[in-house]
């Protein structure tokens, strides 16, 4: 069961992983500072498998791959948002980090709600409110990227 952490619109890469930590590509170091500038207690409260829920344009700003890497390394299972900045979206799948778009889920989920996600079916079950929301299921190519751990893993598996 995943706990929801809820944020608003336009959560940019500078608050997902602040620029002062970009002198490393070590995932565990990045994870220690995930969401630090928007939610200083995020890392101490988040558990592996938790989910970030946000509004429109999640991941806007610079094109740094460090942002989805920090979230994935912090144990975040996925981000559910109304929409994503395109570069963040692609960077996330390139490292095997799943994202779901669902305006319905974002509107209904509250911080702390317990969630279960079925990526193949594109369903998000809110156990706290006994509701189910629909998201677009991951296309097979994107699901393969997630299952392979990202683009590098996918290419290695094919060779």
PyMOL commands that set and color helices and strands:
alter all, ss='L'
color gray80, all
select helices_A, chain A and resi 13-16+19-21+27-31+42-45+66-73+86-94+103-108+140-147+151-158
alter helices_A, ss='H'
color red, helices_A
select strands_A, chain A and resi 2-6+51-54+78-81+99-101+114-118+123-126+131-134
alter strands_A, ss='S'
color yellow, strands_A
deselect
rebuild
show_as cartoon
